[in-house]
Amino acid sequence: MQKKCRRCKKTISHEGHLCTPVSAKDTTCDWCGALVMDARHMCDKKLKKVSYICNSCGRLAVSAKNLCAPKKIS
């Protein structure tokens, strides 16, 4: 059974997405290697690769799939 985000109603994975992040224990950032305490972690390396903004909540992401209403940043 697939879960739906309570905020944007999109289908989400077991990791959640930026509307409803799910905390994972002992997860490290693929970009900087730091321990991730918040699913919305944005290190300098990741921030330089941000390509999308959410038209609904204003959050930034590297991938459109992590946002409820993604818009490509030009």
C-alpha positions in Angstrom: 0.0 0.0 0.0 1.4 3.4 -1.0 1.3 6.3 1.5 0.0 9.7 0.6 1.4 13.0 2.0 -1.0 14.6 4.4 0.0 18.0 3.1 0.1 17.8 -0.7 -1.7 14.4 -1.2 1.1 13.0 -3.5 2.2 9.4 -3.2 5.4 9.2 -1.1 8.0 6.5 -0.5 8.9 5.1 2.9 11.5 7.8 3.3 8.8 10.5 2.9 9.6 13.7 1.0 10.2 17.3 2.0 6.6 18.0 3.0 6.7 15.1 5.4 10.2 14.0 6.1 10.8 10.7 7.9 13.7 10.7 10.3 16.2 7.9 9.7 18.7 6.9 12.3 22.4 7.1 11.6 21.9 8.4 8.0 24.7 10.3 6.4 24.5 12.9 3.7 25.6 11.6 0.3 26.9 15.0 -0.5 29.0 15.9 2.5 29.2 12.8 4.7 27.7 14.5 7.8 25.2 12.8 10.0 21.8 13.9 8.9 19.6 15.0 11.8 16.9 16.5 9.6 15.7 15.2 6.2 15.7 18.8 4.9 19.6 18.9 5.4 21.2 21.3 2.9 25.0 21.3 2.9 27.0 23.7 0.7 27.7 21.0 -1.9 24.1 20.0 -2.2 22.9 23.7 -2.2 25.1 24.3 -5.3 23.2 21.6 -7.1 19.7 22.8 -6.2 17.6 23.0 -9.4 14.0 23.1 -8.2 11.7 25.2 -5.9 8.3 24.1 -4.7 5.5 26.4 -5.9 3.5 25.4 -2.9 5.8 25.5 0.1 8.9 27.3 -1.2 11.3 24.5 -0.3 14.4 23.8 -2.5 15.5 20.5 -3.9 18.0 18.8 -6.2 15.3 16.6 -7.7 11.7 17.4 -8.6 10.5 14.2 -7.1 11.1 15.6 -3.6 8.7 18.5 -3.9 4.9 18.7 -4.1 4.7 21.4 -6.8 8.2 21.5 -8.4 9.3 24.3 -10.7 12.7 24.3 -12.4 14.9 27.1 -11.3 16.4 28.8 -14.4 
